[in-house]
Amino acid sequence: MATPEFIVRLREKIGHDLLWLVGVSAYVEDDEGRLLLGRRADTGEWALVCGINEPGEEPADTVAREVAEETGVDVEPTALVRVKAAQHLTVYANGDRTQYLDLTFVCRLARGGRSEPRVADDESLEVGWFEPDALPEPLSASTRERMAVVAAWRAAGAGAALFSQGE
């Protein structure tokens, strides 16, 4: 998995010290209500698409970019449903330490865009659409948590989008 260039440059200065990063997660459903998931190359778990916000990039743009880069599917974020600081540190095999602020977006397929998922980079082993009652295993705990957040958001009367894209 390619580390973004801005992180490589930061790591040259700070080494393995804790780095606070903004991450995005994409809860993507197609018109049939199926959920888009990828099987992560690093853990083998099935998960929502997630990625790191680049400096100056709008988070809504980040989520659309990450979904396209990882699955080849074009999406439009429709709502920001959770902003949550991770309570745990992530320590990578090389010793790099990070902690994330995760922004979870609900997304729909982009009108006229690509909707057939394919493995589009080295971060996923497989990608696909799954019925909510037939999800693949192992499913990551973070995906289960985000699915529960989306369900609670919908049960509370999902409102209008909470962000503007690309302004």
Beta strands, then each sheet from edge to edge (+ up, - down):
strand 1: 19-29
strand 2: 35-40
strand 3: 46-47
strand 4: 49-52
strand 5: 75-85
strand 6: 90-91
strand 7: 97-109
strand 8: 124-130
sheet 1: 4+ 1- 7- 5+
sheet 2: 4+ 1- 7- 6+
sheet 3: 3+ 2- 8+
end
